[in-house]
Each structure stands twice: as C-alpha cells, then as structure tokens.
Amino acid sequence: MHCDVESHSATILPFARRPGWHGVGLTVHERIQAMRWSDAARSHGVRMVQFHEPEPGDDPMVGAFLLVYRGEELWAAWGIARRTGGYEVWRPSSGATVGLFDSMGRALAAILEVG
C-alpha cells in the first residue's frame, strides 16, 4: 500500500495573554474557600461574598478581588484583593488597609478577628 503525502507549510498563530492580567484572577480553590467561609461566618453577620474579576478595559493594576457584605448593608464591609505576595484586606468604606496576608484563609480569618 502506497500513500502519497504532500508537503504543506503551516502558519503558527501565537495566542498572547492579555498584558498585565496573568495571574491576577482568583482560583477556583480560593473562590470555594471564600464561599465556605461566608456560610460559616453567617453567625458573625456576613450575608454574602461577591467576586470581581478584571475585564477588558479595567485597570490592570487592580486585579481580582472579593467583597464581603454584612446584614442588610448596601456597601461592602470588607474587601480582599489578590496582590503580589499575598492577599490585601481593606475596608471599602474608608479605603484603609488592614493588612497583607500570605493566604486567603488567613485573610478571611482576619476579617472576623478585626470585627
């Protein structure tokens, strides 16, 4: 059996990552961890956790973050942003940073510790 194979050239198209967005998203593990924490923290007044992922046109320096809402408050009580070297916990109402933590779990725990 003889098979004729023609030689063809191919054009390789690179799929470039969006600049400044590599590694800034929250992982599935981090999201699940935050949702489980939210359920456990209901007795501390936590109502909901909302996630924000960067979209085209967003400032690439902002990255991914989550907001924690308490009770019937319309404004988020806490925010956690993924940063180089850890997770920054801040108060959205004032913009004050509470601290930088080395894991999502420690950042979430800090919210309950600070109150």
Short mmCIF file of the C-alpha atoms (twelve columns), coordinates in Angstrom:
data_MODEL
# 
_entry.id   MODEL 
# 
loop_
_atom_site.group_PDB 
_atom_site.id 
_atom_site.type_symbol 
_atom_site.label_atom_id 
_atom_site.label_alt_id 
_atom_site.label_comp_id 
_atom_site.label_asym_id 
_atom_site.label_seq_id 
_atom_site.Cartn_x 
_atom_site.Cartn_y 
_atom_site.Cartn_z 
_atom_site.pdbx_PDB_model_num 
ATOM 1   C CA . MET A 1   0.000   0.000  0.000  1 
ATOM 2   C CA . HIS A 2   1.421   3.337  -1.032 1 
ATOM 3   C CA . CYS A 3   0.335   6.659  0.450  1 
ATOM 4   C CA . ASP A 4   1.176   9.962  -1.208 1 
ATOM 5   C CA . VAL A 5   1.801   12.667 1.354  1 
ATOM 6   C CA . GLU A 6   2.023   16.208 0.106  1 
ATOM 7   C CA . SER A 7   4.247   18.635 1.905  1 
ATOM 8   C CA . HIS A 8   2.392   21.694 3.222  1 
ATOM 9   C CA . SER A 9   3.583   24.655 5.180  1 
ATOM 10  C CA . ALA A 10  1.709   25.885 8.203  1 
ATOM 11  C CA . THR A 11  1.300   29.265 9.780  1 
ATOM 12  C CA . ILE A 12  1.591   29.155 13.561 1 
ATOM 13  C CA . LEU A 13  -0.602  31.726 15.298 1 
ATOM 14  C CA . PRO A 14  0.528   32.645 18.805 1 
ATOM 15  C CA . PHE A 15  -2.134  33.148 21.461 1 
ATOM 16  C CA . ALA A 16  -0.821  36.010 23.518 1 
ATOM 17  C CA . ARG A 17  -2.030  36.636 27.046 1 
ATOM 18  C CA . ARG A 18  -3.642  39.934 27.847 1 
ATOM 19  C CA . PRO A 19  -0.887  42.180 29.167 1 
ATOM 20  C CA . GLY A 20  -0.861  42.735 32.921 1 
ATOM 21  C CA . TRP A 21  -3.570  40.161 33.657 1 
ATOM 22  C CA . HIS A 22  -1.551  36.989 34.039 1 
ATOM 23  C CA . GLY A 23  -2.009  35.516 37.487 1 
ATOM 24  C CA . VAL A 24  -4.335  38.154 38.909 1 
ATOM 25  C CA . GLY A 25  -7.517  36.088 38.897 1 
ATOM 26  C CA . LEU A 26  -8.879  34.166 41.854 1 
ATOM 27  C CA . THR A 27  -8.517  30.403 41.626 1 
ATOM 28  C CA . VAL A 28  -11.437 28.017 41.945 1 
ATOM 29  C CA . HIS A 29  -9.960  26.873 45.270 1 
ATOM 30  C CA . GLU A 30  -9.896  30.465 46.573 1 
ATOM 31  C CA . ARG A 31  -13.496 31.032 45.489 1 
ATOM 32  C CA . ILE A 32  -14.718 27.840 47.156 1 
ATOM 33  C CA . GLN A 33  -12.758 28.710 50.298 1 
ATOM 34  C CA . ALA A 34  -14.399 32.159 50.427 1 
ATOM 35  C CA . MET A 35  -17.899 30.750 49.842 1 
ATOM 36  C CA . ARG A 36  -17.456 28.146 52.601 1 
ATOM 37  C CA . TRP A 37  -16.114 30.839 54.919 1 
ATOM 38  C CA . SER A 38  -19.140 33.012 54.095 1 
ATOM 39  C CA . ASP A 39  -21.534 30.216 55.062 1 
ATOM 40  C CA . ALA A 40  -19.674 29.634 58.344 1 
ATOM 41  C CA . ALA A 41  -19.479 33.391 59.058 1 
ATOM 42  C CA . ARG A 42  -23.247 33.970 58.847 1 
ATOM 43  C CA . SER A 43  -23.369 33.829 62.648 1 
ATOM 44  C CA . HIS A 44  -20.981 36.831 62.597 1 
ATOM 45  C CA . GLY A 45  -23.356 38.825 60.397 1 
ATOM 46  C CA . VAL A 46  -21.829 38.005 56.998 1 
ATOM 47  C CA . ARG A 47  -24.561 37.994 54.354 1 
ATOM 48  C CA . MET A 48  -22.721 37.492 51.080 1 
ATOM 49  C CA . VAL A 49  -19.382 37.332 49.277 1 
ATOM 50  C CA . GLN A 50  -19.225 38.834 45.786 1 
ATOM 51  C CA . PHE A 51  -16.329 38.213 43.368 1 
ATOM 52  C CA . HIS A 52  -14.900 40.637 40.816 1 
ATOM 53  C CA . GLU A 53  -12.595 39.509 38.015 1 
ATOM 54  C CA . PRO A 54  -10.843 42.001 35.736 1 
ATOM 55  C CA . GLU A 55  -12.466 42.650 32.386 1 
ATOM 56  C CA . PRO A 56  -11.116 44.288 29.243 1 
ATOM 57  C CA . GLY A 57  -10.698 47.999 29.854 1 
ATOM 58  C CA . ASP A 58  -10.252 47.639 33.632 1 
ATOM 59  C CA . ASP A 59  -7.111  48.992 35.243 1 
ATOM 60  C CA . PRO A 60  -4.667  46.031 35.094 1 
ATOM 61  C CA . MET A 61  -3.211  47.077 38.453 1 
ATOM 62  C CA . VAL A 62  -6.499  46.373 40.261 1 
ATOM 63  C CA . GLY A 63  -6.672  42.620 39.656 1 
ATOM 64  C CA . ALA A 64  -9.225  40.265 41.169 1 
ATOM 65  C CA . PHE A 65  -10.929 40.921 44.477 1 
ATOM 66  C CA . LEU A 66  -13.876 39.883 46.573 1 
ATOM 67  C CA . LEU A 67  -16.258 41.946 48.661 1 
ATOM 68  C CA . VAL A 68  -17.859 40.845 51.926 1 
ATOM 69  C CA . TYR A 69  -21.306 42.199 52.826 1 
ATOM 70  C CA . ARG A 70  -22.851 42.158 56.302 1 
ATOM 71  C CA . GLY A 71  -26.515 42.210 57.291 1 
ATOM 72  C CA . GLU A 72  -28.646 44.497 55.153 1 
ATOM 73  C CA . GLU A 73  -25.817 46.962 54.476 1 
ATOM 74  C CA . LEU A 74  -25.634 48.112 50.844 1 
ATOM 75  C CA . TRP A 75  -21.909 48.957 50.998 1 
ATOM 76  C CA . ALA A 76  -19.356 46.162 51.347 1 
ATOM 77  C CA . ALA A 77  -17.863 45.921 54.829 1 
ATOM 78  C CA . TRP A 78  -14.628 44.251 53.710 1 
ATOM 79  C CA . GLY A 79  -12.588 43.621 50.604 1 
ATOM 80  C CA . ILE A 80  -9.842  41.128 49.846 1 
ATOM 81  C CA . ALA A 81  -7.627  41.710 46.821 1 
ATOM 82  C CA . ARG A 82  -5.061  39.335 45.425 1 
ATOM 83  C CA . ARG A 83  -1.697  41.085 45.390 1 
ATOM 84  C CA . THR A 84  1.867   40.064 44.634 1 
ATOM 85  C CA . GLY A 85  2.998   38.324 47.781 1 
ATOM 86  C CA . GLY A 86  -0.399  37.792 49.355 1 
ATOM 87  C CA . TYR A 87  -3.931  38.948 49.962 1 
ATOM 88  C CA . GLU A 88  -4.723  42.509 50.996 1 
ATOM 89  C CA . VAL A 89  -7.656  43.041 53.350 1 
ATOM 90  C CA . TRP A 90  -9.190  46.504 53.278 1 
ATOM 91  C CA . ARG A 91  -12.268 48.483 54.341 1 
ATOM 92  C CA . PRO A 92  -14.090 49.745 51.216 1 
ATOM 93  C CA . SER A 93  -15.882 52.471 53.204 1 
ATOM 94  C CA . SER A 94  -12.595 54.211 54.034 1 
ATOM 95  C CA . GLY A 95  -10.039 52.543 51.796 1 
ATOM 96  C CA . ALA A 96  -7.967  51.680 54.882 1 
ATOM 97  C CA . THR A 97  -5.785  48.603 54.509 1 
ATOM 98  C CA . VAL A 98  -5.984  46.183 57.432 1 
ATOM 99  C CA . GLY A 99  -3.048  44.024 56.365 1 
ATOM 100 C CA . LEU A 100 -1.381  41.755 53.835 1 
ATOM 101 C CA . PHE A 101 -1.743  38.031 54.495 1 
ATOM 102 C CA . ASP A 102 0.037   35.064 52.925 1 
ATOM 103 C CA . SER A 103 -3.119  33.009 52.250 1 
ATOM 104 C CA . MET A 104 -6.789  33.505 51.506 1 
ATOM 105 C CA . GLY A 105 -7.648  31.598 54.686 1 
ATOM 106 C CA . ARG A 106 -5.631  33.978 56.863 1 
ATOM 107 C CA . ALA A 107 -7.123  36.999 55.099 1 
ATOM 108 C CA . LEU A 108 -10.650 35.714 55.729 1 
ATOM 109 C CA . ALA A 109 -9.826  34.911 59.360 1 
ATOM 110 C CA . ALA A 110 -8.516  38.471 59.840 1 
ATOM 111 C CA . ILE A 111 -11.952 39.853 58.954 1 
ATOM 112 C CA . LEU A 112 -13.541 38.017 61.880 1 
ATOM 113 C CA . GLU A 113 -10.666 38.915 64.214 1 
ATOM 114 C CA . VAL A 114 -10.882 42.632 63.460 1 
ATOM 115 C CA . GLY A 115 -14.649 42.599 63.516 1 
# 
